[in-house]
Amino acid sequence: MHKHAQRMITRDLATEVIYCLSPTRALNRALNTFSVKSTTKRLVVVLVRARDPDEPDLWAALETLIQGTPMDPDTLTQLDQARRETLYALYGITSPEADYIMKSNNPHETLRESILTRMSVRDLCRA
């Protein structure tokens, strides 16, 4: 939600989540980068809603819609070098910062902190 306007930037919550992942304020770029495409092989599902005990299990319904195998979220921490390089380029992580990340005690956590920092301050310092 936009802090000063007290409203979402986009028209619906799904698009707002995708927009918030973006390292820039360009909605089209965010949609092109993070939306599901016909070539998508891996998917992270974000469910944002209050649980209503009278509703059927939404996760079970999603599993029937998505062709694939559910994986443990902990596997997201297993990034190969190519994926790391993609994240570095996408979020503007410099070579010295990448070196620091890889030398840290927990590279995944340090990378996550770098990305979250950029996401949270993008309106202040990124075009």
N, C-alpha and C positions, 0 to 999 in steps of 0.2 A: 504494500500500500504506500502511496506517495505520502511522505511525512507531512508536508505543508498543506497539501490539498485535502488530506484525509479521505482519499478515494484511490481506487485502482487506476493505473495508467491505461490498462487495456480494458476490453469489454467483458471478459470473463476470467474466472479464476485459473483455468488451465493455461490460458495465454499469459496471464500474469506470472505464473510460476516459471514458464519458459523465459519470459522477459527478465525476470530476476536472476536467472542463471547467466545472462549475457554479460560480457565484460564491457559492453558499450550501451548507450541508450538507443541504439538502432533496433527497433522492433523487427523489421524485416530480416536483418542479419541474425537476430536471436531465433526467429522462426526457422530460417534456413539452416542454422547450425544445430538446433536442439529438437526440432520436430521429427516425428516418425516419418520415414520415407519407405518406398518399396524395397530399398536396399538395406534397410536397418536390420542388423543381426543381433544387437543387444539392446535391451530396453529396461529402463528403470521406471517403475510405476510409482507415482506419488499420489496417495489418497488423502485428501484433505476434506474432512467432514466430521460432524458429531455422530457418534454411533447410536443408532436407533434400534432398540431390541426387537421391534416389530418388523424391521426390514430383513430380507434374506442376506446371507453372507455375501458381501460384495466381492471379497477376494475370490471366493469359489466361482462366482460369475465371471470375473476377469480371467481366471485360469482357463475357462472354456472358450473365451474369445481369443486369447493369445496363443498362437501356435509356437510352442517352445517348452523349455524345461525351466521351472523356477529354480533359482540359485540362491544360495546363502548370501546376504548382503556383504558379509565379510570378504567375499571374493573381489569386491570392488577395490580393495586395497592392493590387489595384485596387478600392478601396471607394468607392462613391458616398456622398453626404452622408447619405442615408436609412439605409444600412447602418452608417455610423459612428455615427449617432444611436442606432440600436438597440443597438450595442455599448456606447456610453456609458451608456445606461439600464440595460442588463443587468448591467454590472459596476460601476455606481455611480461613474462618472467624472464629476467635477464640471465646471462650466463653466470655471473658471479652469484646471483641468488640461487640458481639451479645447483651450483656447486655446493653452496651452503646447505640446501635442502638435502642433497644426497649424503652429506657428511654428518647430518644431524642424527641423534639417537633414534628418532622415529621419522624417517623421510616422508611416509604417507601423511602423517599428522601435520608436519611442517608444510608440505605442499598444500594440504587442505586449508591451513591457516592463511597461506599466501593468496589462495584463490578467494576465500571468504572475505579477506581484507579488501581485495580489489572489487568484489561484488558490492560490499557495503559502502565503499567510498567512491564508486564510479561517477556519481553525480557531482562530486567535488573536483575530480581531477582527470576524467576521461571524456573524450568527445564522442 
